[in-house]
Amino acid sequence: MVKEPAVSVLVPAYNEASRIKDTVQAVLSIPEVAEVVVVDDGSTDATAEVARASGARVIRLPRNRGKGEALNRGAALCTRDVVLLIDADLGTSAVEARRLLLPVLKDQADMTVARFPAARHKGGFGLVKGLARTGIRWYTGLVMESPLSGQRAMTREVLQHLLPFASGFGVEVGMTIKAARLGFRVQEVPVVMTHRETGRDLKGFLHRGKQFWHVARVLWQARNSL
């Protein structure tokens, strides 16, 4: 008897029409993947249409609500025993997500986190990553190389305990802290993925400033829930 694919893939996407096709097709090529759900987070381009034509189930939010809320909306549509969260801009490198899935499917971890190779170009000064890494270690004892990675696989049980996800760019830090505090096994997995890197320009620094604030807010909320 052939076992049915056990994985749902959830992809939040905002104005990713140029990359979403490759991302969806790459994860659909993974044998264990049964379905791909793309949440179009108020895009102004053809992200939704391209994702649907590529084989994904698509839901559209009328306006941009942020990554955390997009994941919250899409989670209810994921029907399989394991859920994979990936970013929309991975393109063909999204096929590397199978490395995240196998430890969960083999019951070696409850949640896996992608550890990316070193960035090809200099971005910021490491303040956001440093804050996230320090906060996670302080609250859980976990030492994370990639605390901000959005590429994660988890069991449905973990997903249900983590919902609702934190809003904005603090979502990954929030889910790591919560999963570890609940006793779930969290494991980083090295992958060879590539995505759009934030540059050292005004737009990049504004993005990182917002990210820093969101991570700090999640860490403060974790402190208050002790």
Steps between C-alpha positions, in 0.01 A plus 500: 500500500641838397507750783337836426718812507500634855600866459314828453706799390399850610645799314428862597561723198504872432578627149695189402361442150851466356603218738188325625473264202846351556440479874168317468624261233814423701310394812243309295790291367576375854349148522353546849312820412125464446387861472625857483302787650604852398365795696514809280546773761340790313736491202466763229654278233399162351628288789165327557438420133851364445488288817163352404618419149806329650290254699446671836178559685479876547322724745518876462497754779340832398788700644850438628477358854858387559664160502364380834139566409546346154624181666210504745250525215661221299558254785135395510525378139794267562359150534802270536691365801811713434501866399787672321529880516710660228553847358375579152831627364702178526443407136645168387707473820176423687556135406759498782206510742493120488799512737271667755222249452688175546593541872136583580361215291744260666405627849850633565373855561169675560605818321793563269648837402704565186856615557604697194856532368678830560353796314665581168490874564523710814163608631458667835719489808350185649298685764168331426651152482700566815192614689301198383779255582558650846128507579443139398798381701393701804147360505563143382869413513499429127798625301371589152720586204200610291245633749314702233466224243147472366553154353363253754336158512287386792244244601135597505509470879773765518312725258184486708692593816675793331191665353431783480838613375641835605435784259763655277865400481518355850313188398803268477648602834161463665439151366848379601463621857150360536590160350806461723311605812235238426767232486499437125825390335636787288784423260690716251576337165758632251355572156627652176219748442513847350258788525487872444748670732433839658762750388694772679282782375229715657228247420707221652575688821135601540399137460752386761390775737142376479620144541700595813194662656279199425753255646543717810122508546477120483781463755326743735178304469690179577639664814151595614375146453759344732 
